[in-house]
């Protein structure tokens, strides 16, 4: 009888010790409560937890990726859009994450949704589409400031997509097309101005040097002859052949 009691005690003691041994990996911490009071953080590695007297709550210390559900946002210029985002955060103080807030994941999720609507509602649609990096930084700063009391560090916020209704998409497409047309007209006008300026300069240069005008005239004849096989009758202006006639008469008089 005594032997059976000893065996039972040994078995119970072994079960008690086995139940008391806890092992946590590198990325987890255990927040310890002794008789209801928080008494520290354990881990990683092996340690003992006294059953009934002590209680341990595990906390994952790795970066958590949380998808923010699509939010209906009205921009400052009264455009209704649907925006979703992703938030990267991690627990840096396990005791605060358990003691200071009931469910830190749910708290960060709700805070991210309200902050996303609040920040984007202060900007116009063009800012949402063109300045996402700045908006991401603003949202991250606000979230990080509010979650610091919970022992949580918000590492990054990324706006994934900004969806517009069909009518607004068509309006933006028309606006972009009009902008491209405006730029094309400006570029064409600038090209015409440059061409006119160059032609004016060439005309002034030729007017100062008649010989250059004659050479240009002859070069035009050569270009036309090389590009066309048909016979071309090209009138010669008198001011072009007059020097040649004078030279011929002068030569004849000398003979």
Order of alpha helices (4+ residues) and beta strands (2+ residues): alpha-beta-beta-beta-beta-beta-beta-beta-alpha-alpha-alpha-alpha-beta-alpha-alpha-alpha
